[in-house]
Amino acid sequence: PNGPDAGPGAEHLHPTNGQMYKLVLWDGRTMPAVLESASEESIRFRTPDGKSISVLPEELVRWGSPRQVQRGPVVLLADGSLLVGQVPRLAAMLLEIEPDLLDPRGQQACRLPVGQVAGVVFRLPTELEERDRLLDRLVGQVPEEDLLLLLNGDQLQGRLEAIEDQTVRLAGPLGPMPVEVARIRAVQFRRLPRTAPGPEAVRIWVGLQDGSLLLADRLLLQESKAILHLTGNLSLQTDRENLVFLQPIGGRVLYLSDLKPKQYLFEPFFQMHWPWQADRSVTGTWLRVQGRRYLKGLGVHSKATLKYDLAGRYRWLEAELALDDTAKGRGCVVFRILADGKPLYQSPPISGGDPPQPIRLEVAGVRELELVVDYGPW
């Protein structure tokens, strides 16, 4: 099960004009809406009744839902962004990419310094759980030398010199070694100096129809085009209709998964101990409920208790409660929330496969928040 936290939970409503998805605002309002425009100052949406809603980027919780990447190659950036597209070559420490749905602005090709790139997955694993772990590994376990992860499970270590003509050239202990791309699962780049992030500001996750998911410093919509400004002075543009997901980071919404709990208690049914997970399921995979991915959330195994020190700084707790898809439709739990030791909320029994249960609770003045995932009645 995944503990309380705000997540996408988007619904595609198939309107007759424009792409309409679930819009969630910081004040608790939720409605279907079409994305109309975006600038540094505001993002504007249109509701089914024709009304226009303009919000500051920091007031948006989310719009839409990330899509699942269906195929490789996938370029994984150091900040966790996913870019679906072909990788024609690597030379002079620059990786050249031909994105499927994005075009570079002001240059003939999309070239990224290797220092901004965590790796390239040429062939995605078939199983989602294996795919999640591979992508997480490329970002989170940075090696001292470049690695080639082969389809047969072997690894080759050395210095990556070039990617060209369906061949990767690696300088290893025995000298230069050409390896056919057809044999490679993924390339993982070694630790290199990264482009320093800019000043602390609201950044926004932007999801596209092909599964690309990019953390943009700025998003602009000009007529039929969406322009994404990324770290490293890279600007990309795409057709507005390709946008399916927006989720700002650093706005008025604070995610519990970004806070360190003051205490974690776990009472195993058997002997196995399960640690809690931030933005991942209890098994370490990406959070998914009924096939929809959640970027933010908490993953725990029953019976678990997480305690947070809020110090009276927050007003509302919003969450969607569910069992992760990794439960495969099994299990039953009850969620309980306590404020300063007093019961604040208890859910009905929630089983694997049930839709997410949304909640919105007032926590103004609460100093200690306690989240409990308990065994269900069956």
C-alpha positions in Angstrom: 0.0 0.0 0.0 1.0 3.6 -0.5 0.6 6.0 2.3 -1.1 9.4 2.1 0.4 12.0 -0.3 -0.8 14.0 -3.3 -0.4 12.2 -6.6 -1.5 12.6 -10.2 -4.6 10.4 -10.3 -5.5 12.0 -13.7 -8.5 11.0 -15.8 -8.7 11.3 -19.5 -12.1 12.6 -20.4 -12.0 12.5 -24.3 -13.6 15.9 -25.1 -14.6 16.9 -28.6 -12.3 20.0 -28.6 -8.7 19.8 -27.1 -7.2 17.5 -24.6 -9.1 17.6 -21.3 -7.6 16.1 -18.2 -8.1 16.3 -14.5 -6.9 19.6 -13.0 -6.0 19.8 -9.3 -5.3 23.2 -7.7 -3.7 24.0 -4.4 -6.9 25.2 -2.8 -8.5 21.8 -3.3 -10.5 22.5 -6.4 -10.6 19.6 -8.9 -12.1 19.7 -12.3 -11.6 18.5 -15.9 -9.8 21.2 -18.0 -8.0 22.0 -21.2 -4.6 23.7 -21.1 -4.9 27.0 -23.0 -1.7 29.0 -22.3 1.4 29.1 -20.2 3.9 31.9 -19.4 6.3 32.6 -16.6 3.6 34.5 -14.7 0.5 32.2 -15.1 -1.0 29.0 -16.6 -4.5 29.2 -18.0 -7.0 26.4 -18.3 -10.5 26.1 -19.8 -13.3 24.1 -18.1 -16.1 22.2 -19.9 -18.5 25.0 -19.3 -16.2 27.4 -21.2 -14.9 29.3 -18.2 -11.2 30.2 -18.1 -9.1 29.6 -15.0 -5.7 31.4 -14.6 -3.3 30.2 -11.8 0.2 31.0 -10.8 2.6 28.0 -11.5 3.1 27.6 -7.8 -0.7 27.2 -7.3 -1.0 24.2 -9.6 -0.8 20.8 -8.1 -1.1 18.8 -11.3 -2.9 18.5 -14.6 -3.1 15.2 -16.4 -1.1 12.0 -15.9 2.4 10.8 -17.1 2.3 8.3 -19.9 4.2 5.0 -19.9 7.3 4.8 -22.1 6.5 2.2 -24.7 9.9 1.7 -26.4 13.6 2.7 -26.5 15.9 4.4 -27.0 15.3 6.5 -23.9 17.8 9.1 -22.8 17.8 9.6 -19.1 19.1 12.9 -17.8 20.9 13.5 -14.5 17.8 15.2 -13.0 15.6 12.1 -13.7 14.1 13.4 -17.0 13.2 10.9 -19.7 13.6 11.8 -23.3 12.3 9.3 -26.0 14.2 9.5 -29.2 17.0 8.2 -31.4 20.6 8.5 -30.4 22.5 8.9 -33.7 26.0 9.6 -32.3 28.2 10.5 -29.4 31.4 12.5 -30.1 33.5 15.1 -28.3 31.6 14.5 -25.0 28.3 15.6 -26.7 25.4 13.2 -27.1 23.3 14.0 -30.1 19.6 13.0 -29.9 16.7 13.1 -32.3 13.6 13.3 -30.0 10.4 11.7 -31.3 8.1 14.6 -30.4 10.5 17.5 -29.7 12.5 19.9 -31.9 15.5 21.9 -30.7 15.2 25.7 -31.0 17.9 27.9 -32.3 20.2 25.0 -33.4 20.2 22.2 -36.0 20.4 19.3 -33.5 19.7 18.4 -29.9 23.1 18.1 -28.3 23.6 17.4 -24.6 26.9 17.5 -22.7 27.5 14.0 -21.3 27.6 15.7 -17.8 23.9 16.3 -18.1 23.1 12.7 -19.1 22.9 9.7 -16.8 22.5 7.1 -19.5 20.8 5.7 -22.5 18.4 2.7 -22.6 18.4 1.2 -26.0 16.0 -1.7 -25.2 13.6 -1.4 -22.3 12.9 -4.5 -20.2 9.5 -6.0 -20.9 8.6 -6.2 -17.2 7.6 -2.8 -15.7 9.3 -3.6 -12.3 12.6 -4.4 -14.0 12.3 -1.3 -16.2 11.7 0.9 -13.2 14.8 -0.4 -11.4 17.0 0.0 -14.4 16.0 3.6 -14.9 16.4 4.3 -11.2 19.8 2.7 -11.2 21.1 4.9 -14.1 20.3 8.0 -12.1 21.0 6.9 -8.5 24.0 4.6 -8.8 26.5 6.7 -10.7 29.7 4.6 -11.5 33.3 5.8 -11.6 33.7 4.4 -15.1 31.3 4.2 -18.0 29.3 0.9 -18.2 27.7 -1.0 -21.0 24.9 -3.2 -19.7 24.5 -6.1 -22.2 21.3 -8.0 -22.9 22.8 -11.2 -21.7 23.4 -9.6 -18.2 27.1 -9.0 -18.6 28.7 -5.6 -18.0 31.7 -3.9 -19.7 33.5 -1.1 -18.0 35.8 1.6 -19.4 35.7 4.9 -21.1 33.0 5.5 -23.7 34.6 7.1 -26.8 31.8 7.2 -29.4 28.4 6.0 -30.5 28.1 5.8 -34.3 26.7 3.5 -37.0 24.9 1.3 -34.6 28.2 0.7 -32.7 29.4 1.8 -29.3 33.2 2.1 -28.9 34.5 1.6 -25.4 38.1 1.9 -24.3 38.6 -0.9 -21.8 41.6 -2.4 -20.0 42.5 -4.3 -23.2 42.2 -1.3 -25.5 39.4 0.0 -27.8 36.4 -2.3 -28.1 33.6 -1.9 -30.6 30.2 -3.3 -29.4 27.1 -3.6 -31.5 24.1 -1.6 -30.2 22.0 -4.7 -30.9 23.8 -6.4 -28.0 23.4 -3.5 -25.5 20.6 -3.0 -23.0 21.8 0.4 -21.7 24.8 2.7 -21.4 25.5 4.3 -18.1 27.8 7.3 -18.0 30.4 7.8 -15.3 30.4 10.6 -12.8 31.2 13.9 -14.4 30.8 17.6 -13.4 27.1 18.5 -13.8 25.5 21.8 -14.8 24.8 23.6 -11.6 21.1 24.1 -11.0 19.8 27.7 -11.1 18.3 29.6 -8.2 15.6 27.9 -6.2 12.4 28.5 -8.1 9.3 26.6 -9.2 10.2 24.0 -11.9 7.7 21.9 -13.7 7.5 18.3 -14.8 6.1 18.2 -18.3 4.9 14.9 -19.7 4.4 14.1 -23.4 2.3 11.5 -25.2 5.3 9.2 -26.0 6.3 8.9 -22.3 8.9 11.7 -22.3 9.0 13.4 -18.9 11.1 16.5 -18.6 11.8 18.8 -15.7 11.6 22.3 -17.2 12.8 25.6 -15.7 10.1 27.3 -17.8 7.2 26.3 -19.9 5.7 28.7 -22.6 2.8 28.1 -24.8 2.8 30.2 -28.0 -0.1 29.5 -30.3 0.1 25.8 -31.3 3.6 25.3 -29.9 4.9 24.5 -26.4 8.4 25.6 -25.6 10.4 23.9 -22.8 13.5 25.6 -21.3 15.7 23.0 -19.6 18.8 23.2 -17.4 21.9 23.9 -19.5 20.4 26.5 -21.8 18.6 23.9 -23.9 15.3 24.9 -25.4 12.9 22.3 -27.0 9.5 22.8 -28.6 6.7 20.5 -29.4 3.1 20.7 -30.6 0.8 21.7 -27.8 -1.4 18.6 -28.3 1.6 16.4 -27.3 1.4 17.7 -23.7 -0.5 15.4 -21.3 0.9 16.2 -17.9 2.1 19.1 -15.7 3.3 19.0 -12.1 5.2 21.9 -10.6 7.8 21.3 -7.9 8.7 24.0 -5.4 5.3 25.7 -5.3 2.7 26.1 -2.5 2.3 22.4 -2.2 4.8 20.5 0.0 4.9 16.7 -0.4 5.4 14.5 2.6 7.8 12.3 0.6 10.1 15.3 0.6 10.1 15.5 4.4 12.0 13.2 6.7 9.7 11.5 9.2 10.6 11.9 12.9 9.7 8.3 13.5 9.0 5.1 11.5 7.4 2.1 13.2 6.8 -1.3 11.5 5.1 -4.3 13.0 5.6 -7.3 10.7 2.9 -9.9 10.3 5.8 -12.4 9.9 9.5 -11.8 10.4 10.4 -9.7 7.3 11.0 -6.0 7.8 9.9 -3.5 5.2 11.4 0.0 5.1 9.3 2.9 4.0 9.9 4.3 0.5 9.7 7.9 -0.8 8.1 8.3 -4.2 8.4 4.5 -4.8 6.3 1.5 -3.8 7.4 -0.6 -0.9 9.2 -2.9 -3.3 11.1 0.0 -4.9 9.2 0.3 -8.1 7.5 3.5 -9.4 4.2 4.3 -7.8 1.3 3.1 -10.0 -2.4 2.6 -9.2 -4.7 1.2 -11.9 -1.9 1.8 -14.5 -1.4 5.5 -13.7 1.9 6.6 -12.4 2.3 8.9 -9.4 5.4 11.0 -9.2 5.1 11.7 -5.5 3.9 9.5 -2.7 4.8 7.2 0.2 5.1 3.4 0.0 4.8 1.3 3.1 3.8 -2.3 4.1 1.2 -2.9 6.7 1.4 -2.5 9.6 3.4 0.8 9.4 3.3 4.1 11.2 5.0 7.3 10.0 5.2 10.4 12.2 6.0 13.9 10.9 6.8 17.1 12.8 4.6 19.7 11.1 5.1 22.4 13.8 1.7 23.9 13.0 3.0 25.3 9.6 0.4 23.7 7.3 -3.3 24.0 6.7 -4.5 21.1 4.6 -3.5 17.5 4.0 -4.6 16.1 0.7 -4.0 12.5 -0.4 -5.1 9.6 -2.5 -5.1 6.3 -0.7 -4.6 3.0 -2.5 -2.7 -0.2 -2.8 0.0 -0.1 -5.4 -0.4 -2.2 -8.6 2.5 -4.4 -7.4 0.0 -5.9 -5.0 -1.6 -7.4 -8.1 -5.1 -7.0 -6.7 -4.4 -8.7 -3.4 -4.4 -7.4 0.1 -6.7 -5.2 2.3 -5.7 -2.3 4.5 -7.2 0.5 6.6 -5.6 4.0 6.6 -5.7 6.0 9.8 -4.5 9.5 10.4 -3.9 11.1 13.8 -3.3 14.8 14.6 -1.4 15.4 17.9 -2.4 11.9 19.0 -6.1 12.4 18.3 -7.9 10.5 15.5 -8.5 12.7 12.5 -9.5 10.2 9.8 -10.1 6.5 9.2 -10.7 5.0 5.8 -13.0 2.2 4.9 -11.2 -1.1 4.1 -9.3 -0.6 0.8 -8.4 -3.6 -1.2 -6.0 -4.2 -4.1 -7.5 -3.1 -7.3 -9.8 -0.5 -5.7 -9.6 3.1 -7.2 -7.7 5.7 -5.2 -9.6 7.1 -2.2 -9.2 10.9 -2.2 -9.1 12.8 1.1 -8.7 16.5 2.2 -8.2 17.1 5.9 -7.7 20.4 7.8 -4.4 20.3 9.7 -4.1 23.9 10.7 -2.1 24.2 14.0 -1.3 20.4 14.0 2.2 19.8 15.4 2.6 16.1 14.9 1.0 14.1 12.1 0.7 10.3 12.4 0.0 8.2 9.3 -0.9 4.5 10.0 -1.5 1.8 7.4 -3.1 -1.1 9.4 -4.3 -4.6 8.5 -7.7 -4.8 6.9 -10.5 -7.1 8.0 -9.9 -9.6 5.2 
